[in-house]
Amino acid sequence: MKQEYTITVYTENQVGLLNRIAIIFSRRKINVESLNTSPTEVESVHRFTIVIDETEEVVKKLCRQIEKQVDVLKAYYNTNEEIIWQELALYKVPTDVIAEEVKVERLLREHGASAVVIRKDYTVFQVSGHREETENLIKVLEPYGLIEFVRSARVAIIKDSNGFHEKLKEFEHQQPREEVIENEYLNKGQTIFTM
């Protein structure tokens, strides 16, 4: 049975890796609902957070395929119950409506919205939460002239991930980052790699 899974991929920060991971999904005709990349607490390691709606069997196979990529350290998959996650949403509404309609201000407070930008022509509010919460505020603001809405990709932390943090630290210790040093005495275009 299909359900929502969050795939967390720990990688080295290499150019072209996002494309290679995206190809794994497109070849299998799997739609990515959300994709986020960010640094981790270890300097040379990045994290991909990918949300898909699939069966567990398909997700397991995907993780194995992703881990075959040279720059991938580890790929995990989790259900929503096994992670702590949030998304950020921004809403642009006409400022005159907010100023005139006290109801709107009360609704925004009830939904935990805070003002990010206030201009004469529009005001931008932000809300963080789960998708249902951010989508609910769209419905609330539409009658008041919602101009624009945008939502970020999911950010998630695995509830039970203590062990991998230590493995990341070990990886950083064993695999110092390569630095590229230009040598003025070499021919143009040649570089020396040092560890």
Beta strands, then each sheet from edge to edge (+ up, - down):
strand 1: 3-12
strand 2: 32-39
strand 3: 45-54
strand 4: 72-78
strand 5: 83-94
strand 6: 114-118
strand 7: 122-129
strand 8: 148-151
strand 9: 155-158
strand 10: 179-182
strand 11: 191-194
sheet 1: 2+ 3- 1+ 4-
sheet 2: 6+ 7- 5+ 8-
sheet 3: 6+ 7- 5+ 9-
sheet 4: 10+ 11-
end
